[in-house]
Amino acid sequence: MRAGFYHRLRRHPRWAIGIATGVSVCLLVLTKLAIDWPVFPAKVPQEVQQAAQGKPDLVGSAYVYDFWGNFIDSEHLWRVKVNAEIVTAIAKECSARELASADEVPGAFWHQSPYWWQPSRNRPGRYFMSAKFEADGRGQDGPHYLLVYDELDSVLYVWFKNNF
């Protein structure tokens, strides 16, 4: 009689360890792609660096999430600690105009997948959007930005779409 699968695993624990390791690695990769856990600080985006040129002390840590399927077109979420002094310069660097209130920010902005993405529409803030930014679709070619600055935490949240 042939030995069953589980009997072989018990007899050869290396197989069990190999399978468990493979499954663990796959789960970790899927978790990293889906919710960006664990998160690691990233390089400060170029637009923020340009706006803070000569004043690096106005910029703190940055976190960047790359959407699945980035190929020719790409989407990214940024969370950057910045001083209020350079928010207008960042918006200008992104060719974004200021919005009157959080009500003008598309709903999809508030509910993105990385766990560290927690902008609040109920806190004091400033809101900016490039002219051709489309939350529900691809939009025109070129870079497009949606920015929300949380004035209490000094955190800038940016949804960046770069269409080729």
Secondary structure, DSSP 8 states (H G I E B T S, - for coil): ----HHHHHHH-HHHHHHHHHHHHHHHHHHHHHHH--S-------HHHHHHTTT-GGGEEEEEEEE-TT-SSSEEEEEEEEE-GGGHHHHHHHTTEEE-SSGGGS-GGGGG-SSTT----TTSSEEEEEETT--SSS--SSEEEEEEEEETTTTEEEEEEEEE-
